[in-house]
């Protein structure tokens, strides 16, 4: 059994990767999170793009643990805000991880933006770095529009105001399996599957 570190403490992200591996029939990988390994100093996310942050986090995790590691950086890019919050999505309101404050700020900034110009995309860059130094970097995008009021209780972050293209429900109104199939993170993680098959068979 190959141990694979997903460099996160987010139980929902861990569950998502485990479900995707199970759905693909990849059984030779045990997914660990940061809570399962000795604590190590995590560098701040200072890159100007999602890819830079993802690869830096994955390299740190491999260096600290010796395990093949996946790290991701994700956020929302709002058309009317010139692609922001982008890499600042988790701390858009000034407090890292305050989902409610971040949501309130984006909604306030879009108050006067008409419905037909409220396009946005969830973006996820995911990096797999192996102890050998081999690196795989992928990107997933999920287009939609931002609604004016929160709807739904599934998910986290900006899910309650993001309505995917072709959907009447918000991301927070989709069940986990539905979201895995189409989300930015699901798309990025599935783009890593060829490399993950190699790991499982090593």
FILUM-916437 format. One record per residue: x, y, z of N, C-alpha, C in turn. Coordinates in steps of 0.1 Angstrom, whole numbers, padded with zeros to 4 digits, always signed. Example, Ala and Ser with C-alpha at 12.3 -4.5 7.8 and 13.67 -1.06 7.14 Angstrom:
BEGIN
+0132-0057+0078+0123-0045+0078+0132-0033+0078 +0128-0022+0071+0137-0011+0071+0129+0000+0079 
This chain:
BEGIN
+0009-0012+0000+0000+0000+0000+0009+0012+0000 +0007+0021-0010+0015+0033-0011+0008+0044-0002 +0016+0051+0006+0011+0062+0014+0012+0075+0006 +0001+0083+0005+0001+0095-0002-0004+0106+0007 +0004+0117+0008+0000+0128+0017-0008+0138+0009 -0020+0141+0013-0027+0153+0008-0024+0164+0018 -0017+0174+0014-0012+0185+0023-0023+0194+0027 -0033+0189+0035-0044+0197+0040-0049+0192+0053 -0055+0200+0061-0062+0196+0073-0078+0196+0070 -0081+0199+0058-0096+0200+0055-0101+0186+0052 -0110+0181+0061-0116+0168+0060-0124+0166+0047 -0130+0177+0042-0138+0176+0030-0129+0173+0018 -0117+0179+0018-0108+0177+0007-0103+0163+0007 -0100+0158+0019-0095+0144+0020-0106+0134+0016 -0118+0137+0020-0129+0128+0016-0131+0128+0001 -0129+0140-0005-0131+0141-0020-0121+0132-0027 -0108+0133-0023-0097+0125-0030-0100+0111-0028 -0103+0107-0016-0106+0092-0013-0118+0087-0022 -0128+0095-0023-0140+0091-0031-0136+0090-0046 -0127+0099-0051-0123+0099-0065-0115+0086-0068 -0105+0083-0059-0097+0071-0060-0106+0059-0060 -0116+0058-0051-0124+0047-0050-0133+0045-0063 -0138+0056-0068-0146+0056-0080-0138+0051-0092 -0125+0054-0092-0116+0050-0103-0111+0035-0101 -0113+0030-0089-0109+0016-0087-0094+0016-0083 -0088+0027-0078-0074+0027-0074-0074+0023-0059 -0069+0011-0057-0070+0006-0043-0057+0006-0036 -0046+0008-0043-0033+0006-0037-0027+0019-0030 -0036+0029-0027-0031+0041-0022-0038+0044-0009 -0031+0047+0002-0037+0052+0014-0035+0067+0015 -0046+0074+0016-0045+0089+0016-0044+0094+0030 -0033+0101+0033-0031+0107+0047-0033+0122+0045 -0037+0129+0057-0037+0143+0057-0026+0148+0067 -0025+0161+0068-0015+0167+0077-0016+0163+0091 -0029+0160+0095-0031+0155+0109-0025+0142+0112 -0021+0134+0101-0016+0121+0102-0001+0120+0102 +0006+0131+0100+0020+0131+0100+0026+0141+0110 +0038+0139+0114+0044+0149+0124+0043+0163+0118 +0040+0173+0127+0038+0187+0122+0052+0192+0117 +0050+0200+0106+0062+0207+0100+0058+0221+0097 +0068+0230+0096+0065+0244+0093+0060+0245+0078 +0048+0251+0077+0043+0253+0063+0045+0267+0059 +0051+0269+0047+0055+0282+0042+0042+0289+0038 +0042+0303+0040+0030+0310+0036+0028+0310+0021 +0015+0312+0017+0012+0312+0003+0015+0325-0003 +0026+0327-0009+0030+0340-0014+0031+0341-0029 +0029+0330-0036+0030+0330-0051+0018+0339-0056 +0020+0345-0068+0010+0353-0074-0001+0345-0081 +0001+0331-0082-0009+0323-0089-0011+0310-0082 -0022+0303-0085-0026+0291-0078-0015+0280-0080 -0009+0279-0092+0001+0269-0095+0013+0270-0086 +0018+0283-0085+0030+0285-0077+0028+0281-0062 +0016+0284-0057+0013+0280-0043+0012+0265-0041 +0005+0259-0051+0003+0244-0050+0017+0237-0051 +0025+0241-0060+0038+0233-0061+0047+0236-0049 +0047+0248-0044+0055+0251-0032+0050+0243-0020 +0037+0242-0018+0032+0234-0007+0035+0219-0008 +0034+0214-0020+0037+0200-0022+0052+0197-0020 +0061+0206-0025+0075+0204-0023+0079+0204-0008 +0072+0213+0000+0075+0214+0014+0071+0201+0021 +0059+0195+0017+0054+0183+0023+0063+0171+0020 +0068+0170+0008+0077+0159+0004+0090+0160+0012 +0095+0172+0013+0108+0175+0020+0107+0171+0035 +0095+0174+0041+0093+0172+0055+0090+0157+0058 +0083+0150+0049+0078+0137+0053+0084+0125+0045 +0090+0129+0033+0095+0118+0024+0084+0110+0017 +0072+0115+0018+0060+0108+0012+0057+0116-0001 +0052+0108-0012+0047+0115-0023+0035+0124-0018 +0034+0136-0023+0025+0146-0017+0017+0153-0028 +0005+0155-0025-0004+0164-0033-0007+0176-0025 -0006+0188-0032-0011+0200-0025-0019+0208-0036 -0029+0215-0031-0037+0223-0041-0039+0237-0036 -0041+0246-0045-0045+0259-0041-0057+0263-0050 -0067+0268-0044-0079+0270-0052-0086+0283-0047 -0095+0288-0055-0102+0300-0051-0112+0303-0062 -0117+0315-0061-0127+0319-0071-0122+0332-0078 -0124+0332-0091-0120+0343-0100-0133+0349-0105 -0136+0362-0101-0148+0368-0105-0146+0378-0116 -0153+0376-0127-0151+0384-0139-0151+0399-0136 -0162+0403-0129-0164+0417-0127-0154+0423-0117 -0146+0415-0111-0135+0419-0102-0121+0417-0108 -0121+0416-0121-0108+0414-0128-0101+0401-0124 -0109+0391-0121-0102+0378-0117-0099+0376-0102 -0102+0387-0094-0101+0386-0080-0113+0379-0074 -0113+0374-0062-0102+0374-0052-0090+0365-0056 -0092+0355-0065-0081+0347-0069-0074+0340-0058 -0061+0341-0058-0053+0335-0047-0056+0341-0033 -0063+0352-0033-0066+0358-0020-0080+0354-0015 -0086+0344-0022-0100+0340-0019-0102+0337-0004 -0093+0330+0002-0095+0325+0016-0094+0337+0026 -0087+0348+0022-0085+0359+0031-0089+0372+0025 -0099+0372+0016-0104+0384+0009-0109+0395+0019 -0115+0391+0030-0120+0400+0039-0109+0405+0049 -0097+0400+0048-0087+0403+0057-0084+0394+0068 -0093+0384+0070-0092+0374+0080-0092+0360+0073 -0081+0353+0074-0080+0340+0067-0090+0330+0072 -0097+0324+0062-0107+0314+0065-0120+0318+0070 -0123+0331+0070-0136+0336+0075-0146+0336+0063 -0152+0325+0061-0160+0323+0049-0172+0333+0049 -0178+0335+0060-0190+0344+0060-0186+0359+0056 -0175+0363+0062-0170+0377+0059-0165+0378+0044 -0159+0368+0039-0154+0368+0025-0167+0368+0016 -0177+0360+0019-0189+0360+0011-0196+0374+0011 -0197+0379+0023-0204+0392+0024-0196+0403+0016 -0183+0403+0016-0176+0413+0009-0177+0411-0006 -0177+0399-0011-0179+0397-0026-0193+0401-0030 -0203+0397-0022-0217+0401-0025-0218+0416-0025 -0212+0423-0015-0213+0438-0015-0206+0444-0027 -0195+0438-0031-0187+0444-0042-0195+0442-0055 -0204+0432-0056-0211+0430-0068-0226+0435-0068 -0229+0443-0057-0243+0447-0056-0249+0454-0068 -0241+0462-0075-0246+0469-0087-0243+0463-0100 -0237+0451-0099-0233+0443-0112-0246+0436-0116 -0250+0438-0129-0262+0431-0134-0260+0416-0135 -0271+0408-0135-0270+0394-0135-0262+0388-0146 -0263+0395-0158-0256+0389-0170-0241+0392-0170 -0236+0399-0159-0222+0402-0159-0216+0396-0146 -0222+0387-0140-0218+0381-0127-0211+0368-0129 -0204+0366-0140-0197+0354-0143-0185+0352-0134 -0182+0339-0131-0170+0336-0122-0166+0322-0125 -0154+0319-0120-0149+0305-0122-0142+0301-0109 -0145+0289-0104-0137+0283-0094-0125+0277-0101 -0113+0279-0095-0101+0274-0101-0093+0266-0091 -0088+0255-0095-0079+0247-0086-0067+0243-0094 -0055+0246-0088-0043+0240-0093-0039+0229-0083 -0035+0218-0088-0030+0207-0079-0017+0202-0084 -0008+0200-0074+0006+0195-0077+0008+0182-0070 +0014+0172-0077+0018+0160-0071+0034+0160-0072 +0040+0159-0061+0055+0159-0061+0059+0146-0054 +0068+0138-0061+0073+0126-0055+0087+0127-0049 +0090+0118-0040+0104+0119-0034+0115+0119-0044 +0113+0114-0056+0123+0114-0066+0125+0127-0072 +0116+0137-0069+0117+0150-0075+0108+0152-0087 +0102+0141-0092+0092+0142-0103+0080+0150-0099 +0076+0159-0107+0065+0168-0104+0054+0168-0115 +0042+0168-0111+0030+0169-0120+0021+0180-0115 +0018+0189-0124+0010+0201-0121-0002+0202-0130 -0014+0203-0125-0026+0203-0133-0035+0215-0128 -0045+0218-0136-0054+0229-0133-0068+0224-0137 -0078+0228-0128-0092+0225-0131-0100+0238-0130 -0109+0241-0139-0118+0252-0138-0133+0248-0139 -0141+0256-0132-0155+0253-0131-0162+0266-0133 -0169+0269-0144-0175+0281-0147-0189+0282-0142 -0193+0294-0138-0207+0296-0134-0210+0311-0132 -0220+0314-0125-0224+0328-0121-0226+0329-0106 -0225+0341-0101-0227+0344-0087-0241+0349-0085 -0249+0342-0076-0262+0346-0073-0261+0357-0062 -0273+0363-0059-0273+0374-0050-0274+0371-0035 -0279+0358-0032-0281+0354-0018-0276+0340-0016 -0271+0337-0004-0266+0323-0001-0277+0313-0003 -0274+0302-0009-0283+0291-0009-0276+0277-0007 -0281+0269+0002-0275+0256+0004-0265+0256+0016 -0263+0243+0021-0255+0242+0032-0243+0232+0030 -0242+0226+0018-0231+0217+0015-0219+0225+0011 -0207+0220+0012-0196+0227+0007-0191+0237+0017 -0182+0246+0012-0176+0256+0021-0172+0268+0012 -0166+0278+0018-0161+0289+0010-0173+0296+0002 -0171+0298-0011-0180+0306-0019-0191+0297-0025 -0192+0284-0021-0202+0275-0027-0216+0280-0026 -0220+0286-0015-0234+0290-0014-0239+0301-0024 -0229+0308-0031-0233+0318-0040-0229+0315-0054 -0223+0303-0057-0218+0300-0070-0228+0290-0077 -0234+0294-0088-0243+0286-0095-0236+0281-0108 -0233+0268-0109-0225+0263-0120-0233+0265-0133 -0226+0267-0144-0233+0268-0157-0241+0256-0160 -0254+0258-0165-0263+0247-0168-0270+0242-0156 -0269+0248-0144-0275+0243-0131-0284+0254-0126 -0295+0250-0120-0304+0259-0113-0300+0260-0098 -0292+0250-0093-0288+0250-0079-0274+0256-0078 -0271+0261-0065-0258+0265-0063-0249+0253-0059 -0236+0255-0059-0227+0245-0056-0230+0239-0042 -0234+0247-0033-0238+0243-0019-0251+0235-0018 -0258+0235-0029-0270+0227-0030-0268+0213-0037 -0256+0211-0042-0253+0198-0048-0249+0188-0037 -0252+0175-0039-0246+0166-0030-0232+0163-0033 -0224+0157-0024-0210+0156-0026-0206+0148-0039 -0213+0137-0042-0210+0130-0054-0212+0138-0066 -0223+0146-0067-0226+0155-0078-0214+0165-0080 -0210+0170-0068-0200+0181-0069-0187+0175-0073 -0183+0163-0068-0170+0157-0072-0170+0155-0087 -0181+0152-0093-0181+0149-0108-0178+0161-0116 -0181+0173-0111-0179+0185-0120-0171+0196-0114 -0167+0196-0101-0161+0207-0095-0146+0209-0100 -0141+0221-0098-0128+0225-0102-0118+0215-0095 -0120+0212-0082-0110+0203-0075-0112+0189-0081 -0124+0185-0083-0126+0171-0089-0119+0170-0102 -0120+0181-0110-0114+0180-0124-0099+0180-0123 -0093+0188-0113-0079+0188-0112-0074+0175-0106 -0081+0169-0096-0076+0157-0091-0077+0145-0101 -0088+0146-0109-0089+0135-0120-0078+0137-0130 -0073+0149-0133-0062+0151-0142-0049+0145-0137 -0049+0143-0124-0037+0136-0118-0038+0121-0118 -0049+0115-0122-0051+0101-0121-0041+0093-0128 -0036+0096-0140-0025+0088-0146-0013+0087-0137 -0009+0098-0131+0002+0097-0122-0001+0089-0109 -0014+0090-0105-0018+0083-0093-0018+0068-0096 -0022+0064-0108-0022+0050-0111-0008+0045-0111 +0002+0053-0116+0016+0049-0115+0020+0047-0101 +0016+0056-0092+0020+0055-0078+0014+0042-0072 +0002+0039-0075-0005+0027-0069+0001+0014-0074 +0007+0014-0086+0013+0002-0091+0028+0001-0088 +0033+0011-0082+0048+0011-0080+0052+0001-0069 
